[in-house]
Amino acid sequence: MIVDIECDIPTREVREAELNNLSDDDPGMADYLNIFGVQWALEAGMDREEFDDRLRTMEPMALRRLIAKQAIETALSAEEFINTLDDAGIEIACIGTGKHASAEHTLALSAKYPDRFIPWARINASEGEAGVARLEILVKEHGLRGLEISCFREKRYANDEGYYPLYAKCVELGIPARVYCTMSYAADRPMDLGRPLYLDRVCVDFPELKVIAGLGGWPWVPELVGAARRHKNLYIDLAAHRPRNIPKPGSGWEMMLQFGNTLLQDRMLFASSWMTLGMQPAEVVAEYNELPLREKVREKWMGINARQLLNLGS
């Protein structure tokens, strides 16, 4: 029984939102072409030769917009989305943690398939008290189950005081907060916006808050492992990193695999981020199944731990 902590939504609404949100005012987001661009282009129907040629001749943001526009035609219906999850053996998917259109769209999908989707929402710290109030309404009146914090998009550290009212509200509401925790490839902002050191401070200040360190802390993996050893309320997922590369010598994941297979085995979570990786969910699951984990530990990573964290029962 697989539970996906970061499941991208492939509907037309999300594809269109992704295109509309690409802004010249946020040029660093175009830098992600250097990491995921080939896979995104192939998924959108652009072959490798065309992508390489356009990468040489077009402005990065213009190319990212072109790929996003072509990707709209690959959108799936809600029913096709469910079938894709079935093919991967994913029983429950947290949506709103990855690619999404809006809280309203996320909640509508979850209402249509309440046994399959768990809705989360991203709220920007710049919303202030209004954002805190909106979080409470979304949870109490619409069934929201978690808060997503995207430090690198907001150019804030996890322990920025702007997030603290949101963290406090999560504690009050009894929902987890998933916080961006890895380096950013957007070269127009500090590399360390997602450094685990800042998340450690959050766990010190909010010991009752269930925190997920999203994306696994690379390249500060030992630092995140240390923070998780210190704080029993800190969980980890490895979203947006190709699973087959994690066990490779020199990858920087050696300590995560060692502790994730032993002392942290009860706090590791599966997150596919399949659209970000340019893969199908079934392909991501297959690569996770090849990780050098003991079988009982693998079952915890893939679903048991998430079920306990999210109070889903056995």
C-alpha positions in Angstrom: 0.0 0.0 0.0 1.8 3.1 -1.2 1.2 6.6 0.1 2.7 9.4 -2.0 3.6 12.5 -0.1 4.3 14.7 -3.2 2.1 13.7 -6.1 2.0 16.2 -8.9 -1.4 16.8 -10.5 -1.4 16.3 -14.3 -4.8 18.0 -15.2 -5.2 20.8 -17.7 -5.9 23.3 -15.0 -2.4 22.6 -13.5 -0.6 22.6 -16.8 -2.2 26.0 -17.7 -1.4 27.4 -14.2 2.2 26.3 -14.6 2.5 28.3 -17.9 0.7 31.3 -16.4 3.0 31.4 -13.4 6.2 31.5 -15.3 7.2 35.2 -15.0 10.1 37.3 -16.2 10.0 38.8 -12.7 11.3 35.4 -11.4 14.0 34.5 -13.9 15.7 32.0 -11.6 12.9 29.5 -12.2 14.2 29.2 -15.8 17.5 27.7 -14.4 15.6 24.4 -13.7 15.9 23.7 -17.5 19.5 22.8 -16.8 18.4 20.0 -14.5 15.0 18.8 -15.7 14.6 20.4 -19.1 15.4 17.4 -21.3 12.8 15.2 -19.5 10.2 18.0 -19.6 10.8 18.6 -23.3 10.4 14.9 -24.1 7.2 14.7 -22.1 5.8 17.7 -24.0 6.6 16.0 -27.4 9.9 17.9 -28.2 12.7 15.6 -29.2 16.2 15.9 -27.7 17.7 17.5 -30.9 15.1 20.2 -31.0 15.5 20.9 -27.2 19.3 21.2 -27.5 18.9 23.6 -30.5 16.3 25.8 -28.7 18.4 25.8 -25.6 21.2 27.4 -27.6 19.1 29.9 -29.4 16.3 30.9 -27.1 16.1 32.8 -23.8 15.7 30.3 -21.0 12.4 31.6 -19.8 11.0 31.7 -23.3 12.0 28.1 -23.8 10.5 27.1 -20.5 7.2 28.8 -21.5 7.3 27.0 -24.9 7.7 23.6 -23.2 5.0 24.4 -20.7 2.6 25.5 -23.5 3.2 22.2 -25.4 2.8 20.2 -22.2 -0.8 21.4 -21.9 -1.8 19.0 -24.6 -0.4 16.1 -22.5 -2.8 16.9 -19.6 -4.8 14.0 -18.1 -8.4 13.9 -17.0 -9.1 13.2 -13.3 -10.1 9.6 -14.3 -6.8 9.1 -16.3 -4.9 10.5 -13.3 -6.5 7.8 -11.0 -5.6 5.1 -13.6 -2.0 6.3 -13.6 -1.8 6.0 -9.9 -3.4 2.5 -10.1 -0.7 1.5 -12.5 1.9 2.5 -10.0 0.2 0.9 -7.0 -0.2 4.2 -5.3 -3.3 3.9 -3.1 -3.3 7.4 -1.5 -1.7 10.6 -2.9 -1.1 13.9 -1.2 -1.9 16.6 -3.7 -1.1 20.3 -3.4 2.4 19.4 -2.2 3.8 19.3 -5.8 2.6 20.7 -9.1 -0.9 22.1 -8.6 -3.2 24.9 -9.8 -4.9 26.3 -6.7 -6.2 25.2 -3.3 -9.7 25.2 -4.8 -8.7 22.8 -7.6 -6.9 20.6 -5.2 -9.8 20.5 -2.8 -12.2 19.7 -5.7 -10.2 16.7 -6.8 -10.0 15.5 -3.2 -13.7 15.9 -2.8 -14.3 13.8 -6.0 -12.0 11.1 -4.9 -11.8 11.3 -1.1 -10.4 7.8 -0.7 -7.5 8.5 -3.0 -6.4 12.1 -2.5 -5.3 14.1 0.6 -5.4 17.8 0.0 -2.6 20.2 1.0 -2.1 23.9 0.3 0.8 26.2 -0.2 0.4 29.5 1.7 2.8 32.4 1.3 4.2 34.0 4.5 3.6 37.4 2.8 -0.1 36.9 3.3 0.4 37.5 7.0 -2.7 37.2 9.3 -4.9 36.7 6.2 -2.9 33.6 5.3 -3.2 32.2 8.8 -7.0 32.8 8.7 -7.2 31.2 5.3 -5.4 28.1 6.5 -7.8 27.7 9.4 -10.8 28.0 7.1 -9.4 25.6 4.6 -8.8 23.0 7.3 -12.0 23.5 9.3 -14.4 24.1 6.5 -12.9 22.3 3.5 -10.9 19.4 4.9 -7.4 20.5 4.1 -4.9 18.1 5.7 -1.5 19.8 5.5 0.5 22.9 4.8 3.3 23.2 2.2 6.0 25.8 2.7 8.2 26.7 -0.3 11.2 28.5 1.1 13.1 28.9 -2.2 10.1 30.3 -4.1 9.5 32.9 -1.3 13.2 33.6 -0.8 12.8 33.0 2.9 14.5 30.6 5.3 12.4 28.0 7.1 12.9 29.8 10.4 11.9 33.2 9.0 9.5 34.8 11.5 6.9 35.2 8.8 6.3 31.5 8.8 6.0 31.2 12.6 2.2 32.1 12.8 1.6 29.5 10.1 3.5 26.9 12.1 1.7 27.8 15.3 -1.6 27.4 13.5 -0.6 24.0 12.2 0.0 22.9 15.8 -3.3 24.2 16.8 -5.1 22.5 13.9 -3.2 19.3 14.3 -1.8 19.2 10.7 1.7 18.7 9.5 3.9 21.2 7.7 6.1 20.1 4.8 9.0 22.5 4.3 11.3 22.8 1.3 14.6 21.4 2.4 17.3 21.1 -0.3 19.4 23.4 -2.5 17.7 25.5 -5.1 18.9 25.5 -8.8 17.6 29.0 -9.2 20.9 30.9 -9.3 19.4 34.3 -8.6 18.8 33.5 -4.9 20.9 32.1 -2.1 21.7 28.4 -2.4 21.1 27.7 1.2 17.4 28.8 1.4 16.6 25.1 1.9 19.4 24.2 4.3 18.3 21.8 7.1 20.1 24.0 9.7 17.2 26.4 9.6 14.6 23.7 9.8 16.4 22.4 13.0 15.5 25.8 14.6 11.9 25.4 13.6 11.8 22.0 15.4 13.4 23.5 18.5 10.7 26.2 18.6 7.8 24.0 17.7 8.4 20.5 19.2 4.7 19.6 18.8 4.7 20.4 15.1 4.9 17.4 12.7 7.5 18.6 10.1 8.4 17.0 6.8 11.7 17.9 5.4 10.7 17.8 1.7 13.4 16.8 -0.9 15.8 15.3 1.5 18.3 18.1 2.4 20.9 17.4 -0.4 23.7 18.5 -0.4 23.5 18.9 3.4 22.4 15.3 3.9 24.4 14.7 7.1 23.0 17.9 8.6 19.4 16.7 8.0 20.2 13.3 9.4 21.6 15.0 12.5 18.5 17.2 12.8 16.2 14.2 12.5 18.2 12.3 15.1 17.6 15.3 17.4 13.9 15.8 16.7 11.4 13.0 16.8 8.8 15.2 15.1 10.9 15.6 11.9 10.2 13.3 8.9 12.0 13.2 5.6 11.1 12.6 1.9 13.4 12.5 -1.1 11.2 14.1 -3.7 12.6 15.5 -7.0 15.7 13.3 -6.9 16.0 10.5 -9.3 15.8 7.3 -7.1 18.2 5.3 -9.2 21.0 7.9 -8.6 20.6 7.8 -4.8 22.6 4.6 -4.1 25.5 5.5 -6.5 28.9 5.9 -4.8 29.7 9.6 -4.3 26.1 10.7 -4.7 26.0 12.3 -1.3 23.1 10.2 -0.1 25.2 7.5 1.7 24.3 8.7 5.2 20.6 9.0 4.4 20.5 5.4 3.1 22.4 4.1 6.2 20.2 5.9 8.7 17.0 5.5 6.7 17.6 1.8 6.7 18.2 1.8 10.5 17.7 4.5 13.1 15.4 6.8 10.9 13.5 4.0 9.3 10.2 5.1 10.9 10.4 8.6 9.6 11.2 8.2 5.9 8.4 8.9 3.4 7.9 8.2 -0.3 7.3 11.2 -2.6 7.2 10.6 -6.3 7.2 14.2 -7.7 6.8 12.4 -11.0 6.0 15.3 -13.3 9.0 17.2 -11.9 11.2 14.2 -12.8 9.6 13.8 -16.2 8.7 10.2 -15.3 5.5 8.1 -14.8 4.6 7.3 -11.2 5.1 3.6 -12.0 8.6 4.3 -13.1 9.4 6.2 -9.9 8.0 3.4 -7.8 10.0 0.8 -9.7 13.2 2.7 -9.0 12.4 3.1 -5.3 11.9 -0.7 -5.2 15.5 -1.1 -6.3 16.9 0.9 -3.4 19.1 -1.2 -1.1 16.6 -1.3 1.8 15.5 -4.2 3.9 12.1 -5.3 2.8 10.3 -4.4 6.1 12.0 -1.0 6.0 10.9 -0.5 2.3 7.3 -1.1 3.4 7.7 1.7 6.0 9.2 4.1 3.5 6.5 3.4 0.9 3.4 3.8 3.0 3.4 2.6 6.7 5.2 5.7 8.0 2.9 8.1 6.0 -0.2 6.3 7.3 0.9 6.8 10.8 1.9 10.4 10.3 -1.4 11.3 8.6 -3.5 9.1 10.9 -4.8 7.0 8.1 -5.0 3.7 10.1 -3.3 0.5 9.1 
